[in-house]
Amino acid sequence: MPDKIAGFITVLLSLAFCGGLLSCVTDNAPLQIESSLPQNELAYYNDTFDTFREDVWEKAGHVFTATQLENIKIADMTIEAGRLRIKTKTGGFSKGGLVSKFMLKGDFDVQIDLQIDFVSGNFDMDQTLGFGALDITIKSLVSAGLSKVGTNKKGGVRAGQLRGGRYQSCYWHPVSNFNGSFRLVRVRDRVSAFYRKKGKTRWTKMCTLPSGQNDTVFGIVLHNFVKERNSITANRSITAWIDNFAINAAQEIVESEI
């Protein structure tokens, strides 16, 4: 992937969960994708994280300020028991993430399993785990995931969009911990975000946001700081588990330039 595109992607993935308020909407019927490629063409890009697939993902990370850069620590990323484990480091700003080497164009339906146990107590840090879809042409990132900012007693499931340098949250629902799945479905010029907890069959729709139908990459990120944070103690690590990335449907796959 060209350096310019990769750099822009990491910036957006980092910004995706800066904060903001919300409105809640529920809908248990995911949208349908017409004229999808057959599953035998999509299956190659699905990932059960039994190993780290360098043909599908590349590692990505970004900081916002010189202060953060001076004390950045790359999170550990390992494959354990058939899942990707990301664990931040203590004593500084820490993050780890992945960006897809492939892109989807047109309508798509993708999902991933995420798990995090928020660290409770006052540890002078933030806790954010996100899954996002970035339309490179219009520079629009729709993201879904989990976040606990500062010393807030509870974290939450959230979704929102970063476009034109401005992040707008569209959903927030408080949770203590989370083990389940997130799903992003694009139909024409709209992306809908869904989630469901492990063991459930019905999806909760968080919101629907404007989008393009252009080349879109996907990213996963865990970090212990938000954009506004200028100091950090972080004497506890945050651990997240990622599994079962799947393209349920897609109209076109574009291989990124290497």
C-alpha positions, 0 to 999 in steps of 0.5 A: 500500500502506498505510504501516503495512503497508509499514513492517512489511514492510520491517522483516521483509525486513530481519530475514530474514537475521540469521544462525542455524544450520541443517539441510540437506534435499534434495528435487528435486520441487517441490510442485504447486498445484491450482486455480490461476488461468490463466496469462493472469491471472498473466502480468501480474505476471511481471517480466523487469526490462526496465524498472522497473515501478512498477505491480508493485513499490515501493522499500523499506528499513529500519534497525534502530538509531539508529546505522545511521540516522545513516549509512544510504546507499540502494543504487543500483537500476538496470535494465541489460541486462534485469536489475535491478542493486542496488549498495550504497554504500561508507562506511556502512550501505547497502541497497536493496529492492523489495516487491510491490504485489500480494498472493497468497492461498491456494496459490502457486508463485513464483520469481526469478533472483538473482546475487551475487559475494561480496566476499572479504577483510576489509571490515568489512561483511556481504553479504546478498541475499534473496527473501521471502514475508510472510503479513501476517495472521499476520506470518510471513516465509519467506525464501530467499537468500544471505548472507556475514556479516562476515569469514567466508571463504565465504557460503552459500545459506540459508532460514528464517522470521521469526515472532513476532519470532524468526528461525529458520534451516532451511538453510545450504549454503556457496557462493563465489558464486551465479547461479541461481534461488530458489522459494517454494511454498505448499500449504495451511499450509506453505511450501517453499523451493527453489533451483537453480544456473543451467544446472541443471534439478533443484531442491534443496529447502531446507526446509518451514515453517509458514505461513498462506494469507492475503494475502502480499507478496513482497520482494527486498533487498540490504544490507551489514549485519545487525541486530547491526552497530553500526559499519561501514567498507564500503570495497567495494560489493556488487552483485546482479542480479535477473531473471525474477520469475515466478508459476508458479501461484496461487489468488488475486491481491489488489491492494494498496490504494494 
